[in-house]
Amino acid sequence: MKTIDVQLAENAYPVYLGQDLLTQADLWHRHLGTGKVLIVSNDVVGPLYLDALTNTLAGRDLEVHTLPDGEQFKTLETWSGIIDRLVSMQARRDASIIALGGGVVGDMSGFAAASYMRGIRFLQAPTTLLAQVDASVGGKTGVNHVRGKNLIGAFHQPSTVIIDTNTLNTLEAREFNAGMAEVVKYGAINDPGFFAWLEASAERINKRDPDALNELIEQSVLNKADIVRQDEKEAGVRALLNFGHSFGHALEAETGYSKFLHGEAVAIGMVTAARLSENRGLCPPGATRRLKTLLQTFNLPVSIPADTDMAGMAEALKLDKKAVASGLRLILLNSLGSAQVDQDSSTEDIMQAMNESLN
């Protein structure tokens, strides 16, 4: 088992990475409070891993709340169901929520933990690659609005993140590939050596070689922890983690959160942002091609579908939560391994890059 510390001024916490961690009772009890426990999972992950975790926590005052699976259920209504469950079990401020699942389960559970009695303890047990390398670390929680992704939420850091890599054994190929988009992102914005390692290790990764998976998860968490340490509430450098997300979120919103997995939309968004970077002369020619090639190696989409309503996608971009009063704030590339926050792209620049990214 490896331990990675997320060093924050007031909310430091450990991330544990290893096999069979769902059954390590001492580890779980170390980070749970003395109060009641609510495990939130979904109807896909629950049948696979709930028994292991509830057996580990035998003897605790424990209940389970199961959500439907899918981004389209990441709503205030579903969040309210978690709150209702906490109320019905008479949970108090010493209660804990454990999120057992992917990014949607983690985001909604965290938002419920942030909201209930103004904040209760929250533990992440991410079971998808995307959640393990990205969504579970950093304290972003929330739900979607019909007009924009994650428009309602709060920063609420977990007390720990426990990554049992055995859960990847049951992850469907499409979900695994979607997680790789966030892995590639870290190399693209912050770590050229990691980007080159991903290119060299793609075959091992696609075969889910355990050593390769441990390395990519560890390096991803280290990259994210370093950025979050510098900027917990996204006042500056943390915005770089949104590379590809403005376009990706707009595409998700325009397609009703039902056509693309989050990582798939981010992959398309990263290629669009890279193309915009090249068009504006911010990064060397060839960066988009190299990024696109790596994403395709992991069977990810890299083009906006031809039937997408581009006007609707442009409207969704305006509601992006990274926008500021003076306009849209995008993350663009200086090179593969270095990124910047940009507010100087014109509407024409943005639309050109989007149109060039059409399938």
N, C-alpha and C positions, 0 to 999 in steps of 0.2 A: 504493500500500500504506500502510495506517495501522498504527501501533504503539501499543498500550495497555499500560502497565506495571502489573502487579499487585504493589503494594508491600507486602511482608511483612518482618518483622524479620530473618528468616534465609533465607527462601526466595523472594525476589523473582524474577519472570520476566516476559518480554514475551509479549503476545498480538498476533499479526500478522493483519491482515484485508485481503483483497484478492482479485483474480482471478489465476488461473494460478499460485498459490503452490506447488502440488504439483510444479511443474517448475522451481522456483528452487533450483538446486543449492547455490549459495553460502549461502542461508538455512538449508538443512537441515544442511550440513556445519558451519556455525557452532555448532550446538547439539547435534550428535552427538559422543559421545566417540570414542576411538580403537579401541574394542573391537568385538565382533560386534554385529550388529543383527538383531532379530527384529521383523518387521512382523506385527501381529495385525489381521486383518480378518474379514469374514464372507462368506457365499456370495452375498449380494446386492451388497454394495459392491465386493468383490474384482474381479469381472469388469469393473466400470466404471472403477476407478481404480488398481488395483494396478500395471498396466503403466506408467502414467505415473510413479508413485513409484519403482518399481524401476529404471526407466531413469534417473531423476534421481540415484539412488544407485548407479549402475553403478560397479563397482570396489570396493565395500564387501564385506566378508564378511557376507553377508546371507541370511536365510532368512525364509519366510513361513508363518504358521500361520493357517488359516482355520477360523472357528467357524460353527456353524449360526446362522441369524438368528432372533431372538425373545427376549423377556423370560423365557420359560419355560426358556431355556438358561443363564440367569444363575445358575449353581450352582457348588458346590464341585467337582463332577466336571469341569465345563468349565474352571474355573480350574486344576484339577490338570493338565489336558491342556496348558495353556500352560507350567506349571512343567516338566512332562516334556519338552516341546520344548526349553526352555532347557538342561536337563540333557543332552539328547541332542546338542545342538550345542556342548556344552562351553563355554557362556557363563560369563564371569567377571564380577567386580565392575565392570569397565570396559565392560560390555555396555550396550546401549540397547534399549528396547522402544518401537516406534511404534504407537500405536493409530489405525488407519485405519477409521473407521466412526462409528456413533452412540453413544448413551450407554451401551448395554450393553457394546459392545466397549471403550469407554474405561474404564468402571468395573472390568471384569474384568482388562484389561491393566494398569491402574494398581495393582490389588491384587496381581497377580503381580509387578509391579516392586517394590512395597513389601515383598513377602515373600521374593523370591529373594535369597539371600545377605544378608538383612536390608536390602535396598534397592539398586536399580540405577536408572540414568537412564531417564526416561520422557518421551516426547513425544506430544502430542495432535494428531491431524489429524482433527477432527470433520467429518463429512459430512452430518449432519442439522441442521435448524434448532435442535431442542431441545439437541443436543450443543453447537452453536456458541454459543448464548446462555446455557447453564447448565451442563450436565454436565461440559464440558471444563475449566472454570475453577473453581478453589477447592480442588482436592486431595482431594476425597472419592472413595474407591474402595471396592469391595466386591461381594459377591454376596448373593443372596436365600436365606433359609431358607424351608422350606415354610410356616411359620407367620408369617413376617414379612419385609418387604422390607428389604434392605440391613442385615440384622442382623449380618453378618460382614464386616468390612472394616477399613480403616485410612486415616488421613490421609497422603497422599503427593503432594506438589506436583509438577507436571510441570516440566521444564526450559524448555519453551516450549509455546505453543499456536499452531498454524498453521492459520488458517481460510481455505480456498480457497472463495470464494463460488460459484464455478462448479459446485460439487457440488450446489448447490440446484436446478440445472437438471433433474436427473434424479430429484429427490425426489418421491415420490407425494404426491398432495393430502392424504391422511389423515395422513401423517407430517408434512407441512408444518404442517397445522392443529394437530396435537398440540404442535409446537414453539411455536406462538403462545400456548399456555396459560402457558408459563414467561415469555414476553415480557410478557403482560398482568400477570403476578404482580409484576414489578418496578414497574410503574406503581401497582398497588394498594397495595403496602406502603411505597413509598419515594419515589415521584416523580409527584405529581399532574399536572405539566405533561406528562410522558411519556404518562400515561394519556389525557389529552385529545388529545394528538397521535395516538395510536393510533385513537381514535374518529374523528378528522378524516381520517386517512390509510387507513382500512380498505379502501377500494376499490382504492387503489394497491397496498396490501400483497397483497390477494387476487389481483391481476393480476401479482404478483411483479415490480413495477417495481424495477429494480436500485438506483436511488437510495434508494427507500424501504427496501429490504432492508438496504442498507449502514447506513442511519441506525438502524434498529431493532436490528440486531446490535450496532453500536457503543454505543448507549445502554444496551442490556441488559448488555453486558460491563462498561461503566463503572459501572453500578449494582452489579453483583455484585462487581467488584474493590474498590469503595469499602467495601462491607460486610465482605468477607473481610479487607481490610486492617485493619479495626478489631478483628476477632475471628476469627483463623485456625481455631481448634479448637472453635468453637461453644460458648463459655462464656457468651456474652451475646447481643449484637445479631445475630450470624449466624443465630440461631434464627429470625429473622423471614423468612428465605428459605424456611422450611418452610410458609409460608401455603398452606393447602389440602392439604398433603402428608399430614398425619396421617389425615384422612378418605380421601384418595386412595389412600394405601398400604394402608389397611384394606380398601378396596374391591378393590384389585388382589389382595390376599392371599385374600380371600373368594371371588373369581372365578377363582382358580388362575392368575393372571398371563396369562390367555389371552383374556379378553373385551375388555379396554381397553388401548390404548397408554397409556404413563405420563402423557403430557400430557392425555389425555382424562380419566383418573381424577383428575388434579390439578384440571382445570376443574370437575368435579363437586364435588371437595373444597373448592375456593375458594368456590363458591356456598353450600355447606353451612356453611362457617365464617363467611361474611358474614351468612347468615341467623341463626346463633347470636349473632353480634355485635349485630345489630339487636334480636333477641328480648330480649337482656340490657340493651339501652339503652346499649351502648358506642359505637355509631356512629349517625349520623343516619338516619332512614327514607329509603328510596330507594336506598341504596348497593347493596343486593343486586340490585335491578332493573337498575341501570345496569351493574353488573358482568356480570350474566347476559346483558344485551343485547349487550355487546361480545363476549363469548365466543361467543354464537350467530352473530354477524357472521362469525366465523372458523370456522363450521360445527362447533363443539365441543358435546359433550353437556353438559347442565347439571343433570341429574336422576339420582338413584339408581334403577336399574331396579326395577320393582315386584316382580320375583321374587327380589330379593336377600334372603338370610337375614340379617336385621338383628341377631339375636342373635350370629351368627357374626362379623359385621362389628364389633360391639361388643367381642367377645373379641379380635379382631385389633387393635383400638385399644389395648387394655391392654398389648399387646406392643410398641407403638410405641417406637422407640428414643429419642424425645424425652421420654418419660415420666420422672418422677423419683419418689423414694420417697414423696413426699407426694401423688402423683397424676398425672393426665394434664396435660401442658403443651401448650396449644394456642396458635396464633397467630391473633389476632382483630383486627378493624379498629377504629381510632378514627374513621377516615373513609377515603375513597378517596385513597390517597397517604400514609397513616400507619397503622402497625400496632403491636401490643403483644403481649408474652408473657403469657398468662393461665393461671392455675392454679386459678381460682375457679369454673369451670363445673361444675355438679353433673351427675351421671349423668342426671338428669331433663332438665336443659337440653340436654344433648348428644343424648339420644334424641329429644327434641322436634324439634330442628333436623334430625336425620337423617330422621325420619318426614315432616316438612314438605318434605323434598327428594326424596321418593319420586316417581317418574314416575306 
